[in-house]
Amino acid sequence: MLSIIIVNYNVRYFIEACLYSVEKACNNIEAEIIVVDNASSDDSFLVLPKLFPNVQFIWNETNLGFSKANNLAIKKSSGKFVLFLNPDTIVPEDCFEKCLSFFSTHHDAGAIGVHMIDGNGNFHKESKRSFPDPAVSFFKMIGLSKLFPNSKTFASYYVGHLPENKTASVEVLSGAFTMISRKILDRVKGFDEDYFMYAEDIDLSFRIKNTGFKNYYFADTSIIHFKGESTRKTDAAYVQNFYSAMKLFVQKHYSKQTAIKNAMLISIAAAQFFANTKRKIHNIWTNNTSLNNHKNKSQSIVIAANNETFNQMLHIIKQAKNKFLISGRIKINVQDVEPASTTLSELNNYLSKNKTDYILFCEGKNNLNFLEIIETLKCLHKNSNSLFNISNRPFIFGNNYIISENKNETSTND
């Protein structure tokens, strides 16, 4: 059995989409799904249990943080394998089967992570990482990792020499998707609860590797990770919490190596200074350049859906504060005989000839499945933003974007 554990905090629309995808990925395996809600102030409590009666929910009265919430669910789980999954993710239908098959053929695997993309199809470098030793941190901080993104030396933080489409053992897996065998999870005793949020995945990866088993980056399946929907990286609190967690990791695991510990703490302090400076510049720029410029300007959108769903999406789009110009429909299969602007196979050619601000991908019966959406995103020219609708639900979402029919709200974040 596979136990899927998701910690939720104020991302109701994203976790709804996530759970739809998770349930479909569990169709051919024995699995249990456990959601721990860390005192969300949205309507997760009212909506989610009705939509997902087979999911086990744990409702915390306070925000216990990521580590404690996961450990609560671990105690209630019974799977031979456990998946820690972020709520702002979408998994393809064959994801779990492929991961479990990998474990069956790689007996040295303690845990695996997967190839991750954002909502626009861009690869998440966090899918594979190295431990942040002084040299690794220094090269990243001074920008050499960006100048030499494929260098084994200078880009080692994101294992730059390892192609994103190649499976290999790595040091650090992302907490957004980590599947671990129960025997290893019991040995490392779950997450370290000294970490409230951030760096707990580095700590867990470190302790898994110390058991003698390997952490694998598994490139043969891809997920969407919208990344940071519960937090805003331009907030001072994010910067403070992230680098405090990194300091905690160093103090815990390098306490006996004084020189290395001090070098790493200096690197972290410098990185925090630069992050704060970048944050302040970003906020000043945001305040001085009106984000409302786009709200009064029509933005073009093309919709990948059957004709019935296409008309339903038009109704939801009318709720948006942004003005959208519907530029066409993408035909999703050969049986579709209704008029359309282009097909999925010709989408890149269409985008090269027609300025398109957004593409709306619709999942569900007689529409696209999750695997088709993900594979399309990976091959898409990155000159448009992507939005999503799941199972004809009354909302559209994307990277930091929600249009909700129920609440008549649109939210956009930079």
N, C-alpha and C positions, 0 to 999 in steps of 0.2 A: 504493500500500500504506500501511496505517496500522500504526505500531509502538506498542504499548501497553507502557509501562514502569511497574513497580510495585516499590517498595522495601518489604521486609517486615522487621518486627522484633517478634517475640513476640506476634503476633496470629493464631495458626494458624487458629482457627475463623472469624475475620472474613475472612481472605484466601481461605479455601476458598470461602466464600459469594461473595466478590468475583469470584474466577476463574470460578465457575459462571456468574455473570451476564455477565462479559466474553466468555466463549466463545459464549454465546447471542447477544450483540450483534454478534459477528463473523460470524454465519452467512451474511450476504449481501454481505460485503466481503472483500477480500484483506487479511489482517492477520497480524502476528506478535506474540506476547506474551512479554515478558522480565521475569522476577522476579529481583530482587537481594535476597538475604537477608543482613542485617547481623549475622551470628553470633547468630541467635536461639537461646535456651536451651530452647525448647519442642520439640515433635516435628515441626516443619515439614519438616525434612530427610528424615525417615522417611516422612511421609504424602503430602506434596504431589506429588512426582514420579510416584508411582503413580497418583494421582487425575487428574493432568493431564500425560499423556505428550507432548502437543504444545506444552507451554510450555517455553521455554528458561530454565533456572535458573543463576544465578551465586551460589555459596556463599562469602561472605567469612568469613575466619577471625577477623576483628575487626570491631567496629562502626565503619565508615568515616564514618558520618554520612550525611545525606540527599543533600547535593550531590555528594559523591564517588561514592556508589553510583549515582545517576542518570547521572552522566557515564560511568561504566563501561558502563552499558547503552546509552547513546547511541552509543558506539563500535561496539557489536555490532549496532546496529539499521540497517535499510535503508529504512524507510518514507519516502514523500514527506511524510507528516505524522507527528508524534510526540505521543502522549498521555502525560502524567505523571499517574498515578492513585494515590491513596492505597489501602492495602490494606483499610481499614475503610469501603469504599464498596460500593454496589450500583447497577448501571446498568440501565436498561430496554433491552428488545430492540432498539428503534429509535434508541437514543442516538447511536451512531457514524455511522449513515447521515445523520441530521439534521445533525450537526456538519460532516461532510464536504461536505454539500450547501450549508451556509452558507458555507464557504470558497469554493465554486465560484461563488457569486453576490456575494461581498464580497471583491474583489481587494485591498482596502486592509487586510484582516485579517491581522495577524501571528500572533495567538493568540486563543483564545476560552476562556472559562469558562462554566459552566452554573448553572442554578437548583438549589440544594442544600437539602435538608431533613434534619433529624435522624431518628432511628428512630421518633419519635412524630409526625412530619409537620410540625414547626415549621420555618419558614424560617431558613436560616443567613444572617445578614447579611453574613458574610464572603464570600459569593458575589460581591459587588461592593464595591469599596473605592476610596478615594483615597489618594494618597501622604500620609504623615504629616508634613505641614509644621507649623510652630509653631501656627498658628491651629486647624488641624484637630485636632491632638493636644490642645490646650488645651480646646477645646469638649467633646471626648470625656471628658477627664479630670475636668472639673468637673461633668459630668452634664447639660450642656445638650443633648447629642445624644439623651439619653433623654427629656428634657422636651419637646423639639421633634423627634420622630423623622422628620418629613417635611420638615424645613427644609433648604433648599439650603445655607444658611450653617452652622447649628449642628450638623446631622447629616451633614456632608459626608464624614466618615470612612467611613461605610457608604452613601454616595450616597443619603441618605434621601429625596430628592425624586424619585428614579427608582423607579417601581413595580416590585415584584418580578417582575411578569409582562410587563415591557417590555424588549425587546432594545435595547441601546445600547452605544456605546463608553464604557469606563471606564478608570481608570488602573491599578488593581491587580486581578489575578486570583488566585484561591486555588490554592495548590500541591496541593490535594486533587484538582483536575481542571483541568489546563491542556493544551489541544491547540494545538500550534504547527506551523507549516509548516517543513519542513526547511531551506528557504533562509534563513529568519530565524534558526532555531536555529544554523545554521552561522555566520551573521553575528555573533551574540552569544556564540558559543563555549560554549554550554551554561551550566551553573550555576557560580556563583563558589564555589570550594571553600574559601574562607575561612569560609564559613558552614557550621557543623556541622549545625545544625537550627534552624529558625525564621528568618523574614525573607528566606530565599532566594527565596521567591516574589515578595516586594516588589522585591527586587533584580533578578530576571529581568524582571518587568513593566516596571521602570524602563528597563532596557536595550533591551527590545523597542520601547518607545515612542520611544526615542532613535534608532531606525533609520528613523523616519518612518512606520512602520506602526502600526495601532491594535490595542489590546486590547479585545475585545468581550465583554460579558456577554450570553450567549445564553439567553433565557428560555423557548425553545420545547421544551426537554427538561429533565427533572428527575432528579437522582440522590439516593440516600440516602447521607449521610456521617455515620457514627456519631460521629466527631470525638474525637480524643484517646485512642484505645484504647491507643496505645503509651506515653502519658504521663498523669500525673495533675496537673491544674492546681493542686491543693492542695499539691504538693510544692515545697519551697524550691528544688530544682534546676531545676524548670520555670521559676519566676519569674526566677531568675538567668540561665539560658540564653536565655530569650526576650528579656529587656531588654538583655542583652549583644549579642545579634544586632541589635537595633534600633539600638544605639549604633554598631555596626560599619557599618550601612547609612548612617547620617548622616555618619560620618567619611569614608566612601568617596566619597559623592556630593555632599556639601556642604562639602568641605574648603576651597574657594576662596571660599565665602560665609560669612565668619566670624560675622557677626551671626546669620544664620539657623541656622548650625550650633550656636552656643552656646545659642540659644533652644530648639532642638529637644532638645539634650542635657539642658537643665534640665527640659523637659517630660517626657522619658523617665525622668529620675531621680525626679521627683515621682510619676509613674505607677508606677514600681517600688516606691516607698515605700508607696503606697496598696495596691498588689497584695499586698505582704508583710503589711501590716496586715490586709487582708481574709482572707488565707490563715490567719493566726494565729487570728483570730476564728472562722473556719470550723472549724479543727481543735479549738479549745476547745469550741465548740458541739457538734461531732460526738462528742467524748469525754464530754461531760456529758449528752448525750441518747442513750440506749442505742439503737444500731441494731438490737439484738436484739429490740426490742419487736415488730417486724414479723415476726420469724422464728417466733414462737409463735402468730401470729395468721393464720388462714386468709385467703388473698387469692383473690378470684374471678377466674376466667379463662374466656373464651369463645374457641372455636377455629374459624377459617375454613379448612375442609378437607372433602374428601369423607369418607365414612363410614369407609373403610379406613384412611386416613391419620389420621383422628380417633382411632381406637383405638391406632394406633402412637404418637401423641403422648401419650396417657394413660400409656403405659409409661415414656416418657422423663420426663414430669413427676413421676412417683413418685420419681425419683432426686434431685429438688430438696430442699435443706435447708429452704427455705420451704414452708409448707403451702399447697397450692392447693385451692380449691373449684371444681370444674368446673361452670360455670353454664350451659353450653350449646354448641351448634354453629351456625356460620354457614353457610347454604347458599350455595354459590359459583356455581351456574349453574342454569338452568331445567330441565336434564335430570336434576338431582339430585332423586330421589324419596324419599330417606330422611328420617326425622323431623329437624327442625331448629328452633332457637329463633328464628332470623330469617334474613334474606337480606342480601347486601351492600348492595343498594339501600335497605334499611330499617334499616341498621346504626345510623345516627345517632339515629333514633327509638327504637330498642331501648336504646341507651346512655343516652338521656335518662330512660328509665323504670326502668332496672335498673343499680344500682351495679356497675360492672365495673372491676376493678383492672388487668387485662391482657387484651389481644387477641393471640392467636397466629395469624399469617398463614402459611399453608403454600404453598410454591411447588413446582411440579413437574408431572409428567404427571397429567392429570385434576384438577389443583388450579389455583391462580392462577398467572399468569405475573408476571414482575417489573414490567412496565408496569402491570398491574392493581393490584398491591400499592401501587406508588408513587402512582398516581392516587387510590386509596382513602384513603391516608394524608393526602394534600393536602386532601381534602374532609372529613376526620374531625374531629368535635368533640374538642378536646384535653383530655378528662377521663379518659383511660385511657392506660396505657403499652402499647407494642407490643413483641411478641416475634416471632421468625421461625424457620421451619424451611425448609431448602433441599433439594429433591430427596430427601426422606425420609432425609436423613443423620441419624445418631444424636446430634444435639445441637440445642439451641434457644438462640438468642442475641438480644440486644437492646442498648440503650444500657447499657454497662458491666455486662452480664449474660450469664452462660453457664450452661446446664445441659447436662452432657455425660454421655451414657449410658456411653461407653467408660471414662471415668475416675471416674465416680460423683462428680462434683464440681459444686458450684454456686459461682459467684463473683459478688459484687455489689460495686460501687464507687460512691461518691458522686461 
